């Protein structure tokens, strides 16, 4: 599975991009499970409420599927874990 994640927004507005190929990772199976969880959440209703200024916006593309977008604050646990693993960031 090929995962592409782009983070935009924030105070500086500098986008950050990362790609991961699960076939080349020892944690590939677990990462694929996490991706499937995030994609399943995207089928549900969007979270309520307005965004906040300078929020991070994420765009997730997986293989040939249509991209999924989500915004922080308000990340689900699965989205947060995916961002941490793919972008290599802790919050």
TALIN-V226006 format. One record per pair of residues at least 12 apart in sequence whose C-alpha atoms are under 10 Angstrom apart, sorted by sequence separation. I is the first residue (numbers start at 1). J is the second residue. D is the distance in Angstrom with one decimal. If there is no record, write none. Layout:
i=I j=J d=D
i=I j=J d=D
//
This chain:
i=5 j=17 d=5.8
i=6 j=18 d=6.6
i=57 j=69 d=7.2
i=58 j=70 d=5.3
i=59 j=71 d=8.9
i=4 j=17 d=7.4
i=5 j=18 d=5.4
i=6 j=19 d=8.8
i=57 j=70 d=6.0
i=58 j=71 d=6.0
i=4 j=18 d=5.9
i=5 j=19 d=6.4
i=56 j=70 d=8.7
i=57 j=71 d=4.5
i=58 j=72 d=8.1
i=3 j=18 d=8.2
i=4 j=19 d=4.5
i=5 j=20 d=8.7
i=56 j=71 d=5.8
i=57 j=72 d=6.4
i=3 j=19 d=5.5
i=4 j=20 d=6.6
i=55 j=71 d=6.9
i=56 j=72 d=5.3
i=57 j=73 d=9.2
i=2 j=19 d=7.2
i=3 j=20 d=5.1
i=4 j=21 d=8.9
i=55 j=72 d=5.8
i=56 j=73 d=7.7
i=58 j=75 d=9.9
i=2 j=20 d=5.9
i=3 j=21 d=6.3
i=54 j=72 d=9.6
i=55 j=73 d=6.9
i=1 j=20 d=8.1
i=2 j=21 d=4.6
i=3 j=22 d=7.8
i=52 j=71 d=9.4
i=60 j=79 d=9.9
i=1 j=21 d=5.7
i=2 j=22 d=6.5
i=51 j=71 d=7.8
i=52 j=72 d=8.6
i=1 j=22 d=5.3
i=2 j=23 d=8.4
i=39 j=60 d=9.1
i=51 j=72 d=8.3
i=52 j=73 d=7.8
i=58 j=79 d=9.5
i=1 j=23 d=6.7
i=38 j=60 d=9.3
i=39 j=61 d=9.8
i=51 j=73 d=7.8
i=60 j=82 d=9.8
i=1 j=24 d=9.6
i=39 j=62 d=9.2
i=47 j=70 d=9.4
i=51 j=74 d=9.1
i=60 j=83 d=9.6
i=46 j=70 d=8.8
i=47 j=71 d=9.5
i=35 j=60 d=9.2
i=43 j=68 d=9.5
i=49 j=74 d=9.6
i=58 j=83 d=8.6
i=35 j=61 d=9.9
i=36 j=62 d=9.6
i=39 j=65 d=9.8
i=42 j=68 d=6.8
i=48 j=74 d=9.3
i=1 j=28 d=8.4
i=35 j=62 d=8.2
i=41 j=68 d=9.9
i=42 j=69 d=8.1
i=47 j=74 d=7.4
i=1 j=29 d=9.5
i=3 j=31 d=9.6
i=39 j=67 d=9.4
i=42 j=70 d=8.5
i=47 j=75 d=9.2
i=3 j=32 d=9.1
i=39 j=68 d=7.3
i=47 j=76 d=9.7
i=1 j=31 d=9.4
i=2 j=32 d=9.4
i=32 j=62 d=9.9
i=38 j=68 d=8.8
i=39 j=69 d=9.9
i=1 j=32 d=7.2
i=3 j=35 d=8.4
i=38 j=70 d=9.8
i=1 j=35 d=9.5
i=41 j=76 d=8.6
i=41 j=78 d=8.8
i=38 j=76 d=8.4
i=41 j=79 d=9.1
i=38 j=77 d=9.1
i=39 j=78 d=9.7
i=37 j=77 d=9.9
i=38 j=78 d=5.9
i=39 j=79 d=9.4
i=13 j=54 d=7.8
i=15 j=56 d=9.4
i=17 j=58 d=9.7
i=19 j=60 d=9.9
i=21 j=62 d=9.9
i=37 j=78 d=6.6
i=38 j=79 d=5.9
i=11 j=53 d=8.6
i=12 j=54 d=8.3
i=13 j=55 d=9.5
i=15 j=57 d=9.4
i=16 j=58 d=9.5
i=17 j=59 d=9.6
i=18 j=60 d=10.0
i=19 j=61 d=9.5
i=20 j=62 d=9.7
i=21 j=63 d=9.7
i=36 j=78 d=9.5
i=37 j=79 d=8.5
i=38 j=80 d=9.6
i=10 j=53 d=8.1
i=11 j=54 d=5.3
i=13 j=56 d=8.7
i=15 j=58 d=9.6
i=19 j=62 d=9.8
i=34 j=77 d=9.9
i=35 j=78 d=8.0
i=38 j=81 d=9.8
i=9 j=53 d=8.9
i=10 j=54 d=4.3
i=11 j=55 d=8.0
i=34 j=78 d=6.3
i=35 j=79 d=8.4
i=38 j=82 d=8.1
i=9 j=54 d=5.7
i=10 j=55 d=5.2
i=11 j=56 d=8.9
i=33 j=78 d=9.8
i=34 j=79 d=8.2
i=37 j=82 d=9.7
i=8 j=54 d=9.4
i=9 j=55 d=5.8
i=10 j=56 d=5.1
i=35 j=81 d=9.7
i=8 j=55 d=8.5
i=9 j=56 d=4.7
i=10 j=57 d=8.2
i=34 j=81 d=7.9
i=35 j=82 d=7.1
i=8 j=56 d=5.7
i=9 j=57 d=5.9
i=34 j=82 d=6.6
i=7 j=56 d=6.4
i=8 j=57 d=5.2
i=9 j=58 d=8.8
i=6 j=56 d=9.9
i=7 j=57 d=5.6
i=8 j=58 d=6.5
i=31 j=81 d=9.4
i=32 j=82 d=9.8
i=6 j=57 d=8.1
i=7 j=58 d=4.6
i=8 j=59 d=8.4
i=31 j=82 d=7.6
i=34 j=85 d=9.9
i=6 j=58 d=5.6
i=7 j=59 d=6.7
i=5 j=58 d=6.8
i=6 j=59 d=5.2
i=7 j=60 d=9.0
i=5 j=59 d=5.7
i=6 j=60 d=6.7
i=31 j=85 d=8.1
i=4 j=59 d=8.1
i=5 j=60 d=4.7
i=6 j=61 d=8.7
i=31 j=86 d=8.9
i=4 j=60 d=5.8
i=5 j=61 d=6.5
i=3 j=60 d=7.3
i=4 j=61 d=5.1
i=5 j=62 d=8.7
i=3 j=61 d=6.0
i=4 j=62 d=6.3
i=2 j=61 d=8.2
i=3 j=62 d=4.7
i=4 j=63 d=8.4
i=2 j=62 d=5.7
i=3 j=63 d=6.6
i=1 j=62 d=7.0
i=2 j=63 d=5.2
i=3 j=64 d=10.0
i=1 j=63 d=6.2
i=2 j=64 d=9.0
i=5 j=67 d=9.5
i=7 j=69 d=9.9
i=9 j=71 d=9.6
i=10 j=72 d=9.7
i=1 j=64 d=9.8
i=4 j=67 d=9.2
i=5 j=68 d=9.7
i=6 j=69 d=9.5
i=7 j=70 d=9.7
i=8 j=71 d=9.6
i=9 j=72 d=9.9
i=5 j=69 d=9.7
i=7 j=71 d=9.3
i=18 j=83 d=9.6
i=20 j=85 d=9.4
i=21 j=86 d=10.0
i=20 j=86 d=6.6
i=19 j=86 d=7.0
i=20 j=87 d=9.3
i=18 j=86 d=6.5
i=19 j=87 d=8.3
i=17 j=86 d=9.3
i=18 j=87 d=5.8
i=17 j=87 d=7.5
i=18 j=88 d=8.9
i=16 j=87 d=8.1
i=7 j=83 d=8.9
i=5 j=82 d=9.3
i=6 j=83 d=9.5
i=5 j=83 d=7.9
i=6 j=86 d=9.9
i=7 j=87 d=8.7
i=5 j=86 d=7.3
i=6 j=87 d=8.7
i=4 j=86 d=8.4
i=5 j=87 d=7.6
i=3 j=86 d=8.2
i=4 j=87 d=9.7
//
